[in-house]
Amino acid sequence: MDFKNVKILPWLIVGLAFGATALSFLDRQVLSVSIIRIKEDFPISDIEYGFINTGFLVSYAIMFTVGGILLDKYGSRLGLAISVGIWSFATALHSIANSAFHLGIYRFMLGLGEGGAFPGAIKAVVEWVPKRKQALANGIAIGGSALGAVVAPPLCVYLINIIGWRGIFVVTSIFGFIWVLAWLYITKKSKKIATTETAAKEKVKIDYKEIFLHKEVWVFICIRFLLDPIFYFFMFWIPKYLNEIRGVELERVGNLFWIPFLALGLSNILGGWISDAVYIKTSNLDFARKVVMGAAALLTLPAAFMKIAPSPEIVIMIMSIVFFAHGLWITNYITSISDMFGRKVTSSIIGFSGTAGAIAAFIINPVIGLIITKFSYDPMWLYAGTMYSVAFIGFIIFIPRIKMLKAYA
């Protein structure tokens, strides 16, 4: 079947990109749900479990950059297929683990594959979707991660009682291999839209020394370095905060914690839709991206007042608002990169910035523990509630106008 003249083709690609990011979050969360049962089969200390997770984070941070570079060189079709294939194989290997060392190795392999997920999803959008719809497409593509985060806990709990923890890893890996087959089939039988069909055949040569001469690249990198720790803080520390400070039982934490991720997924899509609608109406690309990012920055301000939230439900509500704001922000932040750097180097820059965010998370996580131990959570609430606004001000100062740079047009 030839999809060349089918208008729905770009959205099939976007839908598959959505599936890839959903699988990435699903596969990385299976271990956290299954670890209790795994410990019944062989001993794993808390220290060993920490090293297992670190193995994933290290390879993930490295491959965010390396994967982005490779995707810009070889394109999304081959790049995403290899990426999902690697992490699906790594997921399957978890099922034969018999020690913490085995899990550490397989977790490292998982990170090698998953590092290419988001750069690959955005690369697919840049290659296949017309400019006037790219913000919405990016929102859908990265919004899959929220679905994966929402679905993973109940799905794993359900499956673990039927097929055991080893079976869960086999089943989720099969999802990934099916995705690879679907991706390769659809992209092979299709031709790219006219705006990229010729360019896709060109040999792309990228001068990375030249890339780093653009101040805009450093702005995007610095923003991720400043803001990613906030997202990781909410992911890793809110359950502990609810349990230890607010007295919420762990089972109830699980019943509440999926709500912010749902808000994130909805706002990923909504943020892209609003931005594209503004762009279509005004033909002002800069205004369309920045108005949504500015609104998102304002929506994060309630986080600064988390201390006075009267109940755990209000804490979750504030967290949901912040996650909603993050979804609006990150969709337009990523789309701004493609707006300025086009198809040639977008994945590379997304990779550089993603690695910067992961490095910042490495640095700040032990610092967070020190701050909470010595003082309280209050400094972190203040940081979370103000830093998006600081980043936005810096963004409009150092990138006064979002437009395609001549070197990448």
BELPEQUI-V455396 format. One record per backbone hydrogen bond with DSSP energy under -1.0 kcal/mol. NH is the residue of the N-H (numbers start at 1). CO is the residue of the C=O. If there is no record, write none. Layout:
NH_CO / NH_CO
//
This chain:
3_189 / 6_3 / 9_6 / 12_8 / 13_9 / 14_10 / 15_11 / 16_12 / 17_13 / 18_14 / 19_15 / 20_16 / 21_17 / 22_18 / 23_19 / 24_20 / 25_21 / 26_22 / 27_23 / 28_24 / 29_25 / 33_29 / 34_30 / 35_31 / 38_34 / 39_35 / 41_38 / 42_38 / 49_45 / 50_46 / 51_47 / 52_48 / 53_49 / 54_50 / 55_51 / 56_52 / 57_53 / 58_54 / 59_55 / 60_56 / 61_57 / 62_58 / 63_59 / 64_60 / 66_62 / 67_63 / 68_64 / 69_65 / 70_66 / 71_67 / 72_68 / 73_69 / 74_70 / 75_71 / 79_75 / 80_76 / 81_77 / 82_78 / 83_79 / 84_80 / 85_81 / 86_82 / 87_83 / 88_84 / 89_85 / 90_86 / 91_87 / 92_88 / 93_89 / 94_90 / 95_92 / 96_93 / 97_94 / 103_99 / 104_100 / 105_101 / 106_102 / 107_103 / 108_104 / 109_105 / 110_106 / 111_107 / 112_108 / 113_109 / 114_110 / 115_111 / 116_113 / 117_114 / 120_116 / 121_117 / 122_118 / 123_119 / 124_120 / 125_121 / 126_122 / 127_123 / 128_124 / 129_125 / 133_130 / 134_131 / 137_133 / 138_134 / 139_135 / 140_136 / 141_137 / 142_138 / 143_139 / 145_142 / 147_143 / 148_144 / 149_145 / 150_146 / 151_147 / 152_148 / 155_151 / 156_152 / 157_153 / 158_154 / 159_155 / 160_156 / 162_159 / 163_159 / 168_164 / 169_165 / 170_166 / 171_167 / 172_168 / 173_169 / 174_170 / 175_171 / 176_172 / 177_173 / 178_174 / 179_175 / 180_176 / 181_177 / 182_178 / 183_179 / 184_180 / 185_181 / 186_182 / 187_183 / 188_184 / 189_185 / 196_193 / 197_193 / 200_196 / 201_198 / 202_199 / 211_207 / 212_208 / 213_210 / 214_211 / 219_215 / 220_216 / 221_217 / 222_218 / 223_219 / 224_220 / 225_221 / 226_222 / 227_223 / 228_224 / 230_227 / 231_227 / 232_228 / 233_229 / 234_230 / 235_231 / 236_232 / 237_233 / 241_237 / 242_238 / 243_239 / 244_240 / 245_241 / 246_241 / 248_242 / 253_249 / 254_250 / 255_251 / 256_252 / 257_253 / 259_256 / 262_258 / 263_259 / 264_260 / 265_261 / 266_262 / 267_263 / 268_264 / 269_265 / 270_266 / 271_267 / 272_268 / 273_269 / 274_270 / 275_271 / 276_272 / 277_273 / 278_274 / 279_275 / 280_276 / 281_277 / 282_278 / 283_279 / 288_284 / 289_285 / 290_286 / 291_287 / 293_289 / 294_290 / 295_291 / 296_292 / 297_293 / 298_294 / 299_295 / 301_298 / 303_300 / 304_301 / 305_302 / 306_303 / 308_305 / 309_306 / 315_311 / 316_312 / 317_313 / 318_314 / 319_315 / 320_316 / 321_317 / 322_318 / 323_319 / 324_320 / 325_321 / 326_322 / 327_323 / 328_324 / 329_325 / 330_326 / 331_327 / 332_328 / 333_329 / 334_330 / 335_331 / 336_332 / 337_333 / 338_334 / 339_335 / 340_336 / 341_337 / 342_338 / 349_345 / 350_346 / 351_347 / 352_348 / 353_349 / 354_350 / 355_351 / 356_352 / 357_353 / 358_354 / 359_355 / 360_356 / 361_357 / 362_358 / 363_359 / 364_360 / 365_361 / 368_364 / 369_365 / 370_366 / 371_367 / 372_368 / 373_369 / 374_370 / 375_371 / 381_377 / 382_378 / 383_379 / 384_380 / 385_381 / 386_382 / 387_383 / 390_386 / 391_387 / 392_388 / 393_389 / 394_390 / 395_391 / 396_392 / 397_393 / 398_394 / 399_395 / 405_340 / 408_405
//
